[in-house]
Structure formats: C-alpha cells, structure tokens
Amino acid sequence: MNFEAGLGEGGWDDDGTLQAALGRTAEELGLALPELDGRWGRLAEYVDAGSGRRVVVCPPDEGQRTFRVRLQGYRAPLACGWTSDLAEVVRATAAWTGGAGLEETRARAPFIRFRPWALAHEREPFGAVELTWLVKLDRVHNPPYDRHPRAHALLAAAYAQPVLRQLMPVNSHFNLWFSTSVEEFWRRKARIGYVICPYDEGLYGVWNDGELLARTETPEEAVALVVAALPEGIGPAR
C-alpha cells in the first residue's frame, strides 16, 4: 500500500488514521486482524485474546517514512522491525497474532528482527528474573535506548556477576538497583544493596539511601562495590 494513502489532514498522528489504513490494507490482502486495543490513540495495537500475543504498530516520527512494529508474547517483547510498507506490517501482524512462530513470522514479513535469546525463550520460556535481565539488555539494540551506551554497559557489568544475576534488576531514569522480589520488585523493602547512577557527573555514582558512597570511572568498579556490600548467603529473588 502507498505510504501516503489514507492519511488524515494531520498525517499519521491523527487518531484512528493508522488503524483505518491497516484495516483497509488487511482487507485488500484478504488477511484477518484481531480486535484493536483502542487505548493508545495514534498507535495501532492488536491483541489475540486467546494467546495474549500482541502487536504494537507506531506511526512514523516526524520527517520519517517507516512504521515501527513490535511483537510481544510469552511475557516479553520478542521482536521488532521498521518498514514503510503497510502490507508488510499487516502480514507481520496477521502472522504473529495468528499463532505463527518468530521464524515463520519473519519468513512472511522479512523486516522483522529478533535475537537468539527471543527464539530460545519462545521454545522454552525463561524464568521471570532471567527474562527481565535479557529484555533490559536487549534494549540497547532499539531506539531510544541505543543512545545510552553507559546505561547498557552498567547492565552488562551487573549481569556478569552471578550473585546479581539472580536478583531482579530495577531501573529508573537509567539508575540501577536490585530486588529480592519478583512480583513486587519496586517496593523499597525488597531493595537490596546500593543504587548505581550511570550518569553521575560523567562517572558511575554508587549511592545508599541518598548518600554518595563513591564515583567510579568504569561500570565494573561500581558493580564491584555493590557486590562487596551484599549480605552473605543471599538467595535468588522470589
């Protein structure tokens, strides 16, 4: 389908414009799409109620011509891709919400991309803690997270430590801390150890209850301080 076809007066930012264009394209292709989740206005979000699989389609940013498509399932965002072809978007959406696997979805819509961990998770799901780590580490491949290499380097350094890898990683404004709870990881009572700030005056700041303990030049040094202060015998997050 032509990129400009079906645009409203305000372009793709008009509420409903993208959804309507995708609906017309699906009809032209003879493909069925599931019900739209209408909560997000300018986005088009499709959910298969039976499997819980979800596809989120974002309209192009200003000055761009590509739609971003994200595939979610098995409790995680597993794949994404960019294309200017609405027919490709519809094929990916119909395939994924219709029960196709990641590899089959990519065969039908080659713009879709995913990494090995997603394929492994599809075949044999990871536990909640490992999955959370993998999803956070994977964000460096996609905008806007690809603009924050320091935050990714911090995550990678923490993941390299077995004692931290068994805890839930928690982020806020790219700061990183750890939790012993899988279900309520955001609660303060579940927090353990120090907080690391990857953008602390150009260094990695290590904080404890609002008090600056140290600033380090590398994420590995900051992580080492966190590990050294953890209580002995700490078990995996539950």
PAMAR-819130 format. One record per atom (N, C-alpha, C): residue in one letter; atom name; z, y, x; residue number from 1. Coordinates in steps of 0.1 Angstrom, whole numbers. Layout:
N
type,atom,up,north,east,seq
A,CA,Z,Y,X,NUM
...
***
This chain:
238
type,atom,up,north,east,seq
M,N,0,-12,9,1
M,CA,0,0,0,1
M,C,0,12,9,1
N,N,-8,23,5,2
N,CA,-8,35,13,2
N,C,6,41,14,2
F,N,9,47,25,3
F,CA,22,52,28,3
F,C,26,63,18,3
E,N,17,72,15,4
E,CA,20,83,6,4
E,C,19,80,-9,4
A,N,14,68,-12,5
A,CA,12,65,-26,5
A,C,25,65,-34,5
G,N,25,72,-46,6
G,CA,37,71,-54,6
G,C,48,80,-50,6
L,N,46,89,-41,7
L,CA,56,99,-37,7
L,C,59,109,-48,7
G,N,72,112,-49,8
G,CA,75,123,-58,8
G,C,73,136,-52,8
E,N,76,147,-59,9
E,CA,74,161,-53,9
E,C,82,163,-41,9
G,N,94,157,-40,10
G,CA,103,159,-29,10
G,C,101,148,-18,10
G,N,90,140,-19,11
G,CA,88,129,-9,11
G,C,97,117,-12,11
W,N,99,109,-1,12
W,CA,107,97,-3,12
W,C,121,99,-6,12
D,N,126,112,-4,13
D,CA,140,114,-6,13
D,C,143,116,-21,13
D,N,133,116,-30,14
D,CA,136,117,-44,14
D,C,143,104,-49,14
D,N,153,105,-57,15
D,CA,160,93,-62,15
D,C,150,85,-70,15
G,N,149,73,-67,16
G,CA,140,64,-75,16
G,C,126,63,-70,16
T,N,122,72,-62,17
T,CA,108,72,-57,17
T,C,105,59,-49,17
L,N,114,56,-40,18
L,CA,112,44,-31,18
L,C,112,31,-40,18
Q,N,122,30,-49,19
Q,CA,124,19,-57,19
Q,C,111,17,-66,19
A,N,106,28,-72,20
A,CA,94,26,-80,20
A,C,82,22,-72,20
A,N,80,27,-60,21
A,CA,69,23,-52,21
A,C,70,9,-48,21
L,N,82,4,-45,22
L,CA,83,-10,-41,22
L,C,81,-19,-53,22
G,N,85,-15,-65,23
G,CA,82,-22,-77,23
G,C,68,-24,-80,23
R,N,60,-13,-78,24
R,CA,46,-13,-81,24
R,C,39,-22,-70,24
T,N,43,-21,-58,25
T,CA,37,-29,-47,25
T,C,40,-44,-50,25
A,N,52,-48,-54,26
A,CA,55,-62,-57,26
A,C,47,-67,-68,26
E,N,44,-59,-79,27
E,CA,36,-63,-90,27
E,C,22,-65,-85,27
E,N,17,-56,-76,28
E,CA,3,-58,-71,28
E,C,2,-71,-63,28
L,N,12,-74,-56,29
L,CA,12,-86,-48,29
L,C,15,-99,-55,29
G,N,20,-97,-68,30
G,CA,24,-109,-75,30
G,C,37,-115,-70,30
L,N,46,-107,-65,31
L,CA,59,-112,-60,31
L,C,70,-107,-68,31
A,N,80,-115,-70,32
A,CA,92,-111,-78,32
A,C,103,-106,-69,32
L,N,109,-95,-72,33
L,CA,121,-90,-65,33
L,C,133,-91,-74,33
P,N,145,-93,-68,34
P,CA,157,-94,-77,34
P,C,161,-80,-82,34
E,N,172,-80,-89,35
E,CA,177,-68,-95,35
E,C,180,-57,-84,35
L,N,178,-45,-88,36
L,CA,181,-34,-78,36
L,C,196,-31,-80,36
D,N,203,-28,-69,37
D,CA,216,-22,-69,37
D,C,214,-7,-68,37
G,N,217,-1,-79,38
G,CA,214,14,-81,38
G,C,224,23,-76,38
R,N,233,19,-67,39
R,CA,244,28,-63,39
R,C,240,38,-53,39
W,N,229,36,-46,40
W,CA,227,44,-34,40
W,C,216,55,-35,40
G,N,210,57,-47,41
G,CA,201,68,-49,41
G,C,188,66,-42,41
R,N,187,72,-30,42
R,CA,174,73,-23,42
R,C,171,59,-16,42
L,N,181,50,-15,43
L,CA,178,37,-9,43
L,C,173,28,-20,43
A,N,167,17,-15,44
A,CA,164,6,-24,44
A,C,171,-6,-19,44
E,N,180,-12,-28,45
E,CA,189,-23,-23,45
E,C,188,-34,-34,45
Y,N,184,-46,-29,46
Y,CA,181,-57,-37,46
Y,C,192,-68,-34,46
V,N,197,-74,-44,47
V,CA,208,-84,-42,47
V,C,204,-97,-50,47
D,N,205,-108,-44,48
D,CA,203,-121,-51,48
D,C,217,-125,-55,48
A,N,220,-125,-68,49
A,CA,234,-128,-73,49
A,C,239,-142,-69,49
G,N,230,-151,-68,50
G,CA,234,-165,-66,50
G,C,239,-167,-51,50
S,N,231,-162,-42,51
S,CA,234,-165,-28,51
S,C,241,-153,-21,51
G,N,241,-141,-28,52
G,CA,247,-130,-21,52
G,C,239,-123,-11,52
R,N,226,-128,-9,53
R,CA,218,-122,1,53
R,C,213,-108,-4,53
R,N,212,-99,6,54
R,CA,210,-85,3,54
R,C,199,-80,12,54
V,N,190,-71,7,55
V,CA,181,-64,15,55
V,C,182,-49,12,55
V,N,184,-41,22,56
V,CA,185,-27,21,56
V,C,173,-20,27,56
V,N,166,-12,19,57
V,CA,154,-5,24,57
V,C,157,10,24,57
C,N,156,16,36,58
C,CA,158,30,38,58
C,C,145,38,39,58
P,N,143,49,32,59
P,CA,131,57,33,59
P,C,130,63,47,59
P,N,118,67,51,60
P,CA,116,73,64,60
P,C,125,86,66,60
D,N,129,88,79,61
D,CA,136,100,82,61
D,C,125,111,82,61
E,N,130,123,82,62
E,CA,121,135,82,62
E,C,111,134,94,62
G,N,99,136,91,63
G,CA,89,135,102,63
G,C,84,121,106,63
Q,N,90,111,100,64
Q,CA,87,97,104,64
Q,C,79,91,93,64
R,N,73,79,96,65
R,CA,65,72,86,65
R,C,69,58,84,65
T,N,81,54,89,66
T,CA,85,40,89,66
T,C,97,38,80,66
F,N,97,27,72,67
F,CA,108,23,64,67
F,C,117,14,73,67
R,N,130,15,71,68
R,CA,139,6,78,68
R,C,143,-5,68,68
V,N,143,-17,72,69
V,CA,146,-28,63,69
V,C,158,-36,70,69
R,N,168,-39,63,70
R,CA,180,-46,68,70
R,C,182,-58,59,70
L,N,183,-70,65,71
L,CA,186,-82,58,71
L,C,201,-86,61,71
Q,N,208,-89,50,72
Q,CA,222,-93,51,72
Q,C,224,-106,44,72
G,N,233,-114,49,73
G,CA,237,-127,43,73
G,C,247,-134,52,73
Y,N,253,-144,46,74
Y,CA,263,-151,54,74
Y,C,274,-142,60,74
R,N,278,-132,52,75
R,CA,288,-122,56,75
R,C,285,-113,67,75
A,N,272,-111,70,76
A,CA,268,-102,81,76
A,C,254,-96,79,76
P,N,252,-85,86,77
P,CA,238,-80,87,77
P,C,231,-89,98,77
L,N,220,-95,95,78
L,CA,215,-105,104,78
L,C,201,-101,110,78
A,N,194,-92,103,79
A,CA,181,-89,108,79
A,C,177,-75,103,79
C,N,167,-69,110,80
C,CA,162,-56,106,80
C,C,148,-54,111,80
G,N,142,-44,107,81
G,CA,129,-41,112,81
G,C,124,-27,106,81
W,N,113,-22,112,82
W,CA,107,-9,108,82
W,C,92,-12,106,82
T,N,87,-6,95,83
T,CA,73,-7,92,83
T,C,69,4,83,83
S,N,56,8,84,84
S,CA,51,18,75,84
S,C,44,12,63,84
D,N,43,-1,62,85
D,CA,36,-9,52,85
D,C,45,-13,41,85
L,N,44,-8,29,86
L,CA,52,-12,18,86
L,C,50,-26,14,86
A,N,38,-32,16,87
A,CA,36,-46,13,87
A,C,44,-55,22,87
E,N,45,-51,35,88
E,CA,53,-58,44,88
E,C,68,-58,40,88
V,N,73,-46,35,89
V,CA,86,-45,30,89
V,C,89,-54,19,89
V,N,80,-55,9,90
V,CA,81,-63,-3,90
V,C,81,-78,1,90
R,N,72,-82,11,91
R,CA,72,-96,15,91
R,C,85,-100,21,91
A,N,90,-92,30,92
A,CA,103,-95,36,92
A,C,114,-96,25,92
T,N,115,-87,16,93
T,CA,125,-87,6,93
T,C,124,-99,-3,93
A,N,112,-102,-8,94
A,CA,110,-114,-16,94
A,C,113,-127,-9,94
A,N,110,-128,4,95
A,CA,112,-140,11,95
A,C,127,-142,13,95
W,N,134,-132,18,96
W,CA,148,-133,21,96
W,C,157,-135,9,96
T,N,155,-127,-2,97
T,CA,163,-129,-14,97
T,C,159,-142,-21,97
G,N,147,-147,-18,98
G,CA,142,-159,-25,98
G,C,147,-172,-18,98
G,N,154,-170,-7,99
G,CA,160,-182,-1,99
G,C,154,-186,12,99
A,N,144,-179,17,100
A,CA,138,-182,30,100
A,C,147,-180,41,100
G,N,147,-188,52,101
G,CA,155,-185,63,101
G,C,150,-174,72,101
L,N,157,-171,82,102
L,CA,153,-160,91,102
L,C,139,-162,97,102
E,N,137,-174,102,103
E,CA,124,-176,108,103
E,C,112,-176,98,103
E,N,115,-182,87,104
E,CA,104,-181,76,104
E,C,102,-167,71,104
T,N,112,-159,70,105
T,CA,111,-145,66,105
T,C,102,-138,76,105
R,N,105,-140,89,106
R,CA,97,-133,99,106
R,C,83,-138,99,106
A,N,80,-151,96,107
A,CA,67,-155,95,107
A,C,59,-148,84,107
R,N,66,-145,73,108
R,CA,59,-138,62,108
R,C,58,-123,64,108
A,N,68,-118,72,109
A,CA,68,-103,75,109
A,C,72,-102,90,109
P,N,62,-102,98,110
P,CA,64,-102,113,110
P,C,71,-90,119,110
F,N,73,-80,111,111
F,CA,81,-68,117,111
F,C,96,-71,118,111
I,N,100,-81,111,112
I,CA,115,-84,110,112
I,C,119,-90,124,112
R,N,130,-85,129,113
R,CA,136,-89,142,113
R,C,150,-93,140,113
F,N,154,-103,148,114
F,CA,168,-108,148,114
F,C,170,-114,162,114
R,N,183,-115,166,115
R,CA,186,-121,179,115
R,C,192,-135,177,115
P,N,193,-142,188,116
P,CA,197,-156,188,116
P,C,210,-159,180,116
W,N,220,-150,182,117
W,CA,233,-152,175,117
W,C,231,-153,160,117
A,N,222,-145,154,118
A,CA,220,-145,140,118
A,C,214,-158,135,118
L,N,205,-164,143,119
L,CA,199,-176,139,119
L,C,210,-187,140,119
A,N,218,-187,151,120
A,CA,229,-197,152,120
A,C,239,-196,140,120
H,N,242,-183,136,121
H,CA,251,-181,125,121
H,C,246,-186,112,121
E,N,233,-185,110,122
E,CA,226,-190,98,122
E,C,227,-205,97,122
R,N,226,-212,109,123
R,CA,226,-226,109,123
R,C,240,-232,108,123
E,N,250,-225,115,124
E,CA,264,-229,115,124
E,C,273,-217,116,124
P,N,278,-212,104,125
P,CA,285,-199,104,125
P,C,296,-198,114,125
F,N,297,-187,121,126
F,CA,309,-184,129,126
F,C,321,-181,121,126
G,N,333,-182,127,127
G,CA,345,-177,121,127
G,C,345,-162,120,127
A,N,354,-156,113,128
A,CA,354,-142,110,128
A,C,356,-134,123,128
V,N,364,-138,132,129
V,CA,367,-130,144,129
V,C,354,-130,153,129
E,N,349,-141,156,130
E,CA,337,-142,164,130
E,C,325,-134,158,130
L,N,324,-136,145,131
L,CA,313,-129,138,131
L,C,315,-114,139,131
T,N,327,-109,137,132
T,CA,329,-95,138,132
T,C,325,-89,152,132
W,N,329,-97,163,133
W,CA,325,-93,176,133
W,C,310,-92,178,133
L,N,303,-102,173,134
L,CA,289,-103,175,134
L,C,281,-92,168,134
V,N,286,-89,156,135
V,CA,280,-78,148,135
V,C,282,-65,155,135
K,N,294,-62,160,136
K,CA,296,-50,167,136
K,C,288,-49,180,136
L,N,287,-59,187,137
L,CA,280,-59,200,137
L,C,265,-58,197,137
D,N,260,-63,186,138
D,CA,246,-62,182,138
D,C,241,-48,179,138
R,N,250,-39,175,139
R,CA,246,-26,170,139
R,C,239,-18,181,139
V,N,241,-21,193,140
V,CA,235,-13,204,140
V,C,220,-14,203,140
H,N,215,-24,196,141
H,CA,200,-25,195,141
H,C,194,-17,184,141
N,N,202,-10,176,142
N,CA,197,-3,164,142
N,C,202,11,164,142
P,N,194,21,160,143
P,CA,199,34,158,143
P,C,208,35,146,143
P,N,218,44,147,144
P,CA,221,54,157,144
P,C,230,49,169,144
Y,N,234,36,168,145
Y,CA,243,31,177,145
Y,C,237,29,191,145
D,N,224,29,192,146
D,CA,217,28,205,146
D,C,219,40,214,146
R,N,224,51,208,147
R,CA,226,63,215,147
R,C,240,64,221,147
H,N,248,53,220,148
H,CA,262,53,225,148
H,C,264,42,235,148
P,N,258,42,247,149
P,CA,260,31,256,149
P,C,274,29,261,149
R,N,282,40,262,150
R,CA,296,39,267,150
R,C,304,31,257,150
A,N,302,33,244,151
A,CA,310,25,234,151
A,C,306,11,235,151
H,N,293,8,237,152
H,CA,288,-6,238,152
H,C,294,-13,250,152
A,N,294,-5,261,153
A,CA,299,-11,274,153
A,C,314,-14,272,153
L,N,321,-6,265,154
L,CA,336,-9,262,154
L,C,337,-22,254,154
L,N,329,-23,244,155
L,CA,330,-36,236,155
L,C,327,-48,244,155
A,N,316,-47,253,156
A,CA,312,-58,261,156
A,C,323,-62,271,156
A,N,330,-52,277,157
A,CA,340,-54,286,157
A,C,352,-61,279,157
A,N,355,-57,267,158
A,CA,366,-63,260,158
A,C,363,-77,256,158
Y,N,350,-80,252,159
Y,CA,346,-93,247,159
Y,C,346,-103,259,159
A,N,345,-98,271,160
A,CA,345,-107,283,160
A,C,359,-112,286,160
Q,N,370,-106,279,161
Q,CA,383,-111,281,161
Q,C,387,-121,270,161
P,N,390,-134,274,162
P,CA,393,-144,263,162
P,C,405,-140,254,162
V,N,415,-133,260,163
V,CA,426,-130,252,163
V,C,423,-119,241,163
L,N,414,-111,244,164
L,CA,409,-100,234,164
L,C,399,-106,225,164
R,N,391,-115,230,165
R,CA,380,-121,221,165
R,C,386,-128,209,165
Q,N,399,-133,210,166
Q,CA,405,-140,199,166
Q,C,411,-130,189,166
L,N,411,-117,192,167
L,CA,417,-107,183,167
L,C,405,-100,175,167
M,N,408,-94,164,168
M,CA,398,-86,157,168
M,C,396,-73,164,168
P,N,384,-70,167,169
P,CA,381,-56,173,169
P,C,380,-46,161,169
V,N,386,-35,163,170
V,CA,386,-24,153,170
V,C,381,-11,159,170
N,N,372,-4,152,171
N,CA,366,8,157,171
N,C,368,20,147,171
S,N,370,31,153,172
S,CA,370,44,145,172
S,C,365,55,154,172
H,N,354,61,151,173
H,CA,348,71,160,173
H,C,346,66,174,173
F,N,342,53,175,174
F,CA,339,46,187,174
F,C,351,42,195,174
N,N,363,47,191,175
N,CA,375,42,197,175
N,C,377,28,194,175
L,N,384,20,203,176
L,CA,385,6,201,176
L,C,400,2,202,176
W,N,404,-6,193,177
W,CA,417,-13,194,177
W,C,416,-27,188,177
F,N,428,-34,187,178
F,CA,427,-48,184,178
F,C,438,-51,173,178
S,N,435,-61,165,179
S,CA,443,-65,154,179
S,C,446,-80,154,179
T,N,458,-84,149,180
T,CA,461,-98,148,180
T,C,458,-103,134,180
S,N,453,-94,125,181
S,CA,450,-98,111,181
S,C,435,-98,109,181
V,N,430,-109,103,182
V,CA,416,-110,99,182
V,C,413,-102,86,182
E,N,422,-104,76,183
E,CA,420,-98,63,183
E,C,424,-83,63,183
E,N,435,-79,70,184
E,CA,440,-65,69,184
E,C,440,-59,83,184
F,N,429,-60,90,185
F,CA,429,-56,104,185
F,C,431,-41,106,185
W,N,429,-33,95,186
W,CA,430,-19,96,186
W,C,445,-14,95,186
R,N,454,-23,91,187
R,CA,468,-19,89,187
R,C,475,-17,103,187
R,N,483,-7,104,188
R,CA,489,-4,116,188
R,C,499,-15,121,188
K,N,505,-22,112,189
K,CA,514,-32,115,189
K,C,507,-44,122,189
A,N,494,-45,120,190
A,CA,487,-56,126,190
A,C,481,-52,139,190
R,N,481,-39,143,191
R,CA,476,-35,156,191
R,C,484,-40,167,191
I,N,477,-44,178,192
I,CA,484,-48,190,192
I,C,478,-42,202,192
G,N,486,-38,212,193
G,CA,481,-32,224,193
G,C,477,-18,223,193
Y,N,470,-13,232,194
Y,CA,466,1,233,194
Y,C,452,4,226,194
V,N,450,17,225,195
V,CA,437,21,219,195
V,C,429,27,231,195
I,N,416,24,232,196
I,CA,407,29,242,196
I,C,397,38,236,196
C,N,396,50,242,197
C,CA,387,60,238,197
C,C,375,61,248,197
P,N,363,58,245,198
P,CA,352,57,254,198
P,C,347,71,258,198
Y,N,351,82,250,199
Y,CA,346,95,253,199
Y,C,358,104,255,199
D,N,366,101,265,200
D,CA,378,109,267,200
D,C,376,118,280,200
E,N,370,130,278,201
E,CA,367,139,289,201
E,C,358,132,299,201
G,N,348,124,294,202
G,CA,339,117,303,202
G,C,344,105,309,202
L,N,356,101,306,203
L,CA,362,89,311,203
L,C,366,80,299,203
Y,N,372,69,303,204
Y,CA,378,60,293,204
Y,C,393,62,292,204
G,N,397,67,280,205
G,CA,411,70,279,205
G,C,419,59,273,205
V,N,430,55,278,206
V,CA,439,45,272,206
V,C,451,52,266,206
W,N,453,50,253,207
W,CA,463,56,246,207
W,C,473,47,239,207
N,N,485,51,237,208
N,CA,495,43,230,208
N,C,504,52,221,208
D,N,502,51,208,209
D,CA,510,59,199,209
D,C,508,74,202,209
G,N,496,78,204,210
G,CA,493,93,206,210
G,C,496,98,220,210
E,N,501,89,229,211
E,CA,504,93,243,211
E,C,493,88,252,211
L,N,488,96,260,212
L,CA,478,92,270,212
L,C,485,85,282,212
L,N,480,73,284,213
L,CA,486,65,295,213
L,C,478,66,308,213
A,N,465,66,306,214
A,CA,456,66,318,214
A,C,442,70,313,214
R,N,434,75,323,215
R,CA,420,76,321,215
R,C,413,69,333,215
T,N,403,61,329,216
T,CA,396,53,340,216
T,C,382,56,340,216
E,N,376,53,351,217
E,CA,361,55,353,217
E,C,353,45,347,217
T,N,358,32,345,218
T,CA,350,21,340,218
T,C,356,15,328,218
P,N,349,9,319,219
P,CA,355,2,308,219
P,C,363,-10,312,219
E,N,359,-16,322,220
E,CA,366,-28,327,220
E,C,380,-24,331,220
E,N,382,-13,338,221
E,CA,395,-9,342,221
E,C,404,-6,330,221
A,N,398,1,320,222
A,CA,406,4,308,222
A,C,410,-9,301,222
V,N,401,-18,299,223
V,CA,404,-31,293,223
V,C,415,-38,300,223
A,N,414,-38,314,224
A,CA,424,-45,322,224
A,C,438,-40,319,224
L,N,439,-27,316,225
L,CA,452,-21,313,225
L,C,457,-26,299,225
V,N,448,-27,290,226
V,CA,452,-33,277,226
V,C,457,-47,278,226
V,N,449,-55,285,227
V,CA,452,-69,287,227
V,C,466,-71,294,227
A,N,468,-63,304,228
A,CA,481,-64,312,228
A,C,493,-61,303,228
A,N,492,-53,293,229
A,CA,503,-49,284,229
A,C,505,-58,272,229
L,N,496,-67,270,230
L,CA,498,-76,258,230
L,C,509,-85,260,230
P,N,516,-88,249,231
P,CA,527,-98,250,231
P,C,522,-112,253,231
E,N,530,-120,260,232
E,CA,527,-133,263,232
E,C,526,-142,251,232
G,N,517,-152,252,233
G,CA,516,-162,241,233
G,C,510,-157,229,233
I,N,503,-146,229,234
I,CA,497,-141,217,234
I,C,486,-150,212,234
G,N,486,-153,199,235
G,CA,477,-162,193,235
G,C,465,-156,187,235
P,N,456,-163,182,236
P,CA,444,-157,176,236
P,C,447,-150,163,236
A,N,438,-140,159,237
A,CA,440,-133,147,237
A,C,439,-143,135,237
R,N,448,-140,125,238
R,CA,448,-149,113,238
R,C,447,-140,101,238
***
